[in-house]
Each structure stands twice: as structure tokens, then as C-alpha cells.
């Protein structure tokens, strides 16, 4: 087994992630790592000194232009992208501090296009589209051929686990097609100047049976979030699947719970449910 790798904020994270042997254990010391990075080496375990001490942060956003003049769009705006299977992250924060999505567009903190991913006792923070759980919907995999790197367009089944994490944002701040378990997490809504917030936006195919499972999670909000102004979920694609089991909700959650996505008929296919059931939720929710 390779010797553990010890890293400081002065080190080049991308070089370390690329050069580390498969299955390496990497310790990140306390500090702010203002670097944009991609993990391509399978089996890495990356451990910080705590989510308030070890912070990976970058400022990118969907409407930013690259040197060729093309907008980054959502899927190039990440701070950290995990594109290798079997990666584990513990005791650190991943942050996109661009802010102002109403003018800058989506701002991804963490993008996971990988299977067998585990995140424990971490913090994910941004505004719109904080956490992307891959893969992309099939139509976007096709659309972004030649635009996104192949590692971000990878398809197939992908399972991810988020345990005892804080995930915060404003609109669709957990989104994608991953078969993702959120266990004992705090899902925190931040103030949204456009008025309405959405915690998650699943885009699962009809064939997927797990989708998003929020188990014993607490849906909280920061100061300034109005009562009833945040929906638990809205379907980014037909058949989006999200289940909420034994969760606790703050007063910021809209009484209907779920939104069908304006201008669509996705209420006819979306698979949203709660256990125990909550009285007064949208009449079309509850199907599995």
C-alpha cells in the first residue's frame, strides 16, 4: 500500500491528484485551497481537518466565458469534479463563492460523475446547482459532445452516498441522475433574491428505481428565507425520483412540498414520496 500523502494549501492539488497511485490516502491540512481540480484517479481517500478548516474553493459560473469565447454553462462551473470510481471525501468543504446566480447563472461546487462515491462529514456550499450527481441525462450527453470533456459526459449507473454532510444553496442545489443516498444530512436553503427556492431537481430515467433517497435529513434555512418559499423537489426531467424518509422540515418548506416545473407536465411522471406522509402535499405526489 502506498504511503499517505500530506498536502498543504501551497501545493498543486491537480498535480497531486493526478500523480497519486490508485487507492492512495491523501491528508489535506487546514487552510483555503483556491484551486479548481478534477479527480481522475480511482480509489482515492481524501481527508481534511474539518469542514470549517479545510476548504476547497473556486469562483466559476455558467455565464463566464472561456478563452474561445464560449460560456462555461453549468457543467464547467465546478470547483471540484470527481470523475473516478471509488473516491471518498471526509472532513472538508467544497465551495463555489461566485454568488449572484441571478446574474452569473449556475455555480456548481461539487460535480460527481462516478460510481462508488462516498462523502462524510463534509460541507458543500454554493447557490444555484451546488451539487451535481452524475450521470448527465442522455439528451445532454449527446448535446455536449465536443463541448464537455468525455469524463464529464460519461454514462452508466452511478451510486453515491452523502452521510452527515451539510449541503446548502438556493435553487436546484442537489440535481442530476445519480442513485444517491443522503443519510443524516442537513439540507440548508439560503436566501434567494428571485423568491422561490428548490432543494433538489432529480432527472432519473423511468428505468431507475432508487433515484434520490433522503433518509433522516433535516431541511433547514438560513436567516432571510421566507416561510413557505422553498419546495423540496421539482423534476428536471420526466420520471425524476426522490424519496424522503423520516425527514424534518423547517417552516421555509412550501406546504405543497413539490413543484411540477413551470411550463411542463412532469407532474404526470415525477416520482416523489414521503414517509411518513405529510398532509396537504401536492395531490400528484406520492407515486413510486
C-alpha positions as CSV (number, residue, x, y, z in Angstrom):
1,X,0.0,0.0,0.0
2,X,1.3,3.5,-0.9
3,X,2.4,5.8,1.8
4,X,-0.1,8.5,2.9
5,X,0.3,11.8,1.1
6,X,0.3,15.0,3.1
7,X,-0.8,18.2,1.4
8,X,-0.8,22.0,2.3
9,X,-2.7,24.8,0.6
10,X,0.6,25.8,-1.2
11,X,0.7,22.5,-3.1
12,X,-0.8,22.0,-6.5
13,X,-3.9,19.8,-5.9
14,X,-4.3,18.8,-9.5
15,X,-0.8,17.5,-9.8
16,X,-1.2,15.6,-6.5
17,X,-4.5,14.0,-7.6
18,X,-3.1,13.1,-11.0
19,X,0.2,11.6,-9.7
20,X,-1.2,9.7,-6.7
21,X,-1.3,5.9,-7.1
22,X,-4.8,4.3,-7.3
23,X,-6.1,3.8,-3.8
24,X,-4.0,6.5,-2.1
25,X,-4.8,8.1,1.2
26,X,-4.4,11.9,1.0
27,X,-4.5,14.2,4.0
28,X,-5.3,17.9,3.4
29,X,-4.0,20.2,6.1
30,X,-6.2,23.1,7.4
31,X,-6.4,26.1,5.1
32,X,-8.0,27.5,2.0
33,X,-7.3,25.7,-1.3
34,X,-8.3,28.2,-4.0
35,X,-7.9,25.8,-6.9
36,X,-10.2,24.2,-9.5
37,X,-9.5,20.5,-9.7
38,X,-10.6,17.2,-11.2
39,X,-10.1,13.7,-9.6
40,X,-9.3,11.1,-12.3
41,X,-7.5,8.5,-10.1
42,X,-9.8,5.7,-8.8
43,X,-10.0,4.8,-5.1
44,X,-8.6,8.0,-3.6
45,X,-9.5,8.7,0.0
46,X,-9.1,12.4,0.8
47,X,-9.4,13.6,4.4
48,X,-9.3,17.2,5.7
49,X,-9.1,18.7,9.1
50,X,-12.8,19.5,9.3
51,X,-15.3,21.3,7.0
52,X,-14.6,24.6,8.7
53,X,-10.9,24.2,8.5
54,X,-10.1,22.6,5.2
55,X,-11.8,24.5,2.4
56,X,-11.6,23.8,-1.4
57,X,-13.0,26.9,-3.1
58,X,-13.2,28.5,-6.5
59,X,-15.2,31.1,-8.3
60,X,-16.7,29.9,-11.6
61,X,-20.2,30.3,-13.1
62,X,-22.3,29.4,-16.1
63,X,-22.1,32.7,-17.9
64,X,-18.3,33.0,-17.6
65,X,-16.6,33.0,-21.0
66,X,-13.6,30.7,-21.7
67,X,-10.7,31.9,-23.9
68,X,-12.5,30.8,-27.0
69,X,-15.5,33.0,-26.1
70,X,-17.9,30.2,-25.2
71,X,-19.9,30.3,-22.0
72,X,-18.9,27.7,-19.3
73,X,-22.5,26.7,-18.8
74,X,-23.5,24.7,-15.7
75,X,-21.2,21.7,-16.1
76,X,-17.9,23.5,-16.4
77,X,-18.5,25.8,-13.4
78,X,-17.5,23.2,-10.7
79,X,-14.9,23.8,-8.0
80,X,-14.2,20.0,-7.7
81,X,-15.2,17.3,-10.2
82,X,-14.9,13.7,-9.2
83,X,-14.6,11.6,-12.4
84,X,-13.1,8.4,-11.0
85,X,-14.9,5.5,-9.2
86,X,-14.4,4.6,-5.5
87,X,-13.4,8.0,-4.3
88,X,-14.0,9.0,-0.6
89,X,-14.0,12.6,0.8
90,X,-14.1,13.3,4.5
91,X,-14.0,16.3,6.8
92,X,-13.6,19.1,4.3
93,X,-15.6,21.7,2.5
94,X,-16.1,22.3,-1.2
95,X,-17.3,25.8,-2.1
96,X,-18.2,27.9,-5.1
97,X,-18.1,31.5,-4.0
98,X,-19.3,33.2,-7.2
99,X,-22.6,34.2,-5.6
100,X,-25.4,36.1,-7.5
101,X,-26.7,33.3,-9.8
102,X,-29.5,35.7,-10.9
103,X,-26.8,37.5,-13.0
104,X,-24.0,34.9,-13.3
105,X,-26.0,31.7,-13.8
106,X,-25.4,28.3,-12.2
107,X,-22.5,27.8,-9.9
108,X,-21.6,24.2,-9.1
109,X,-19.4,23.4,-6.1
110,X,-19.1,19.6,-6.5
111,X,-19.7,17.5,-9.6
112,X,-19.6,13.7,-9.2
113,X,-19.6,11.8,-12.4
114,X,-18.5,8.5,-10.8
115,X,-19.7,5.3,-9.1
116,X,-19.0,4.2,-5.6
117,X,-18.5,7.7,-4.3
118,X,-18.7,8.4,-0.5
119,X,-18.7,11.8,1.2
120,X,-18.8,12.0,5.0
121,X,-18.9,14.9,7.4
122,X,-18.3,17.5,4.7
123,X,-19.8,20.8,3.7
124,X,-21.0,21.7,0.2
125,X,-21.8,25.4,-0.4
126,X,-22.9,27.5,-3.3
127,X,-26.2,29.0,-4.6
128,X,-27.9,27.5,-7.7
129,X,-26.8,23.9,-8.6
130,X,-24.4,23.3,-5.7
131,X,-24.1,19.5,-6.1
132,X,-24.4,17.6,-9.4
133,X,-24.8,13.9,-9.1
134,X,-23.9,12.3,-12.4
135,X,-24.5,11.0,-14.9
136,X,-26.0,13.6,-17.2
137,X,-29.4,12.9,-18.7
138,X,-28.9,11.1,-22.0
139,X,-30.0,14.1,-24.1
140,X,-27.3,16.3,-22.6
141,X,-24.6,13.6,-23.1
142,X,-25.4,13.9,-26.8
143,X,-25.8,17.6,-26.8
144,X,-22.4,18.3,-25.2
145,X,-20.4,16.1,-27.5
146,X,-17.3,18.1,-28.4
147,X,-18.0,20.7,-25.8
148,X,-17.6,18.9,-22.4
149,X,-14.7,16.5,-21.8
150,X,-15.6,12.9,-22.1
151,X,-15.0,12.3,-18.4
152,X,-17.9,14.7,-17.6
153,X,-20.2,13.1,-20.2
154,X,-19.7,9.5,-19.0
155,X,-22.9,7.4,-18.8
156,X,-23.9,4.3,-16.9
157,X,-25.1,3.5,-13.4
158,X,-23.6,5.7,-10.7
159,X,-24.2,5.3,-6.9
160,X,-23.2,8.0,-4.4
161,X,-23.5,8.3,-0.6
162,X,-23.6,11.5,1.4
163,X,-23.5,10.9,5.1
164,X,-23.7,13.5,7.9
165,X,-23.0,16.4,5.4
166,X,-24.2,20.0,5.2
167,X,-25.4,20.8,1.7
168,X,-26.6,24.4,1.1
169,X,-27.8,26.5,-1.8
170,X,-30.8,28.2,-3.3
171,X,-32.2,26.7,-6.5
172,X,-32.0,23.0,-7.6
173,X,-29.0,22.8,-5.3
174,X,-28.9,19.0,-5.5
175,X,-29.6,17.8,-9.0
176,X,-28.8,15.1,-11.5
177,X,-29.4,11.4,-12.3
178,X,-27.3,9.7,-9.7
179,X,-28.6,6.9,-7.5
180,X,-27.8,8.9,-4.4
181,X,-28.4,8.3,-0.7
182,X,-28.4,11.3,1.7
183,X,-28.2,10.0,5.2
184,X,-28.4,12.2,8.3
185,X,-27.6,15.3,6.3
186,X,-28.6,19.0,6.8
187,X,-30.1,20.4,3.6
188,X,-29.9,24.2,4.1
189,X,-31.7,26.7,1.9
190,X,-30.1,30.1,1.5
191,X,-31.9,33.4,0.6
192,X,-32.9,33.5,-3.0
193,X,-33.5,37.0,-4.4
194,X,-35.7,35.6,-7.2
195,X,-38.2,34.5,-4.5
196,X,-38.6,30.7,-4.8
197,X,-36.1,28.0,-3.9
198,X,-35.9,24.3,-4.7
199,X,-33.9,21.8,-2.7
200,X,-33.4,19.2,-5.3
201,X,-34.1,18.6,-9.1
202,X,-33.8,14.9,-10.0
203,X,-33.7,13.8,-13.6
204,X,-33.8,10.0,-13.3
205,X,-34.9,7.8,-16.2
206,X,-38.0,5.6,-16.0
207,X,-35.8,2.5,-15.5
208,X,-34.1,3.8,-12.4
209,X,-35.7,2.6,-9.2
210,X,-33.6,4.3,-6.4
211,X,-33.1,7.9,-7.5
212,X,-32.6,10.2,-4.6
213,X,-33.2,8.9,-1.1
214,X,-33.2,11.5,1.8
215,X,-33.1,9.5,5.0
216,X,-33.3,11.2,8.4
217,X,-32.3,14.5,6.9
218,X,-33.0,18.0,8.3
219,X,-34.2,20.6,5.9
220,X,-33.2,23.9,7.4
221,X,-32.8,27.5,6.2
222,X,-30.6,30.5,6.8
223,X,-31.9,33.8,8.1
224,X,-33.8,35.7,5.5
225,X,-35.5,32.7,3.8
226,X,-39.3,33.3,3.9
227,X,-41.7,30.8,5.3
228,X,-43.2,28.6,2.6
229,X,-40.8,29.8,-0.1
230,X,-38.8,26.5,-0.8
231,X,-40.0,23.3,-2.5
232,X,-38.4,20.0,-1.6
233,X,-38.1,18.9,-5.2
234,X,-39.1,19.6,-8.8
235,X,-38.4,17.2,-11.7
236,X,-35.6,18.3,-14.0
237,X,-36.6,15.6,-16.4
238,X,-39.6,13.2,-16.7
239,X,-39.6,10.4,-14.1
240,X,-37.3,12.2,-11.7
241,X,-37.3,10.2,-8.5
242,X,-36.9,11.5,-4.9
243,X,-38.0,9.9,-1.7
244,X,-38.0,11.5,1.8
245,X,-38.0,9.1,4.8
246,X,-38.1,10.3,8.4
247,X,-37.0,13.8,7.5
248,X,-37.7,17.0,9.5
249,X,-38.7,20.2,7.8
250,X,-38.4,23.9,8.7
251,X,-41.2,26.4,8.1
252,X,-39.5,27.5,4.9
253,X,-40.7,24.4,3.1
254,X,-43.8,25.1,0.9
255,X,-46.9,23.3,2.2
256,X,-47.3,21.5,-1.2
257,X,-43.8,20.2,-0.9
258,X,-43.3,19.5,-4.6
259,X,-43.4,21.6,-7.8
260,X,-44.0,20.2,-11.3
261,X,-41.6,22.5,-13.0
262,X,-43.2,25.5,-14.7
263,X,-44.3,25.0,-18.3
264,X,-44.2,21.2,-18.2
265,X,-46.5,18.3,-17.4
266,X,-43.9,16.5,-15.4
267,X,-46.4,16.0,-12.6
268,X,-47.7,13.2,-14.7
269,X,-44.5,11.2,-14.5
270,X,-42.4,12.5,-11.5
271,X,-42.0,10.0,-8.6
272,X,-41.9,11.9,-5.3
273,X,-42.9,10.5,-2.0
274,X,-42.6,11.0,1.8
275,X,-42.7,8.6,4.7
276,X,-44.5,9.3,6.9
277,X,-46.9,11.0,4.6
278,X,-47.4,14.8,5.1
279,X,-50.9,16.1,4.9
280,X,-51.5,18.8,2.3
281,X,-48.8,17.9,-0.1
282,X,-49.3,18.2,-3.9
283,X,-52.0,15.8,-5.0
284,X,-49.9,14.3,-7.7
285,X,-47.0,13.4,-5.4
286,X,-46.8,10.0,-3.7
287,X,-46.3,7.7,-6.6
288,X,-43.4,5.3,-6.7
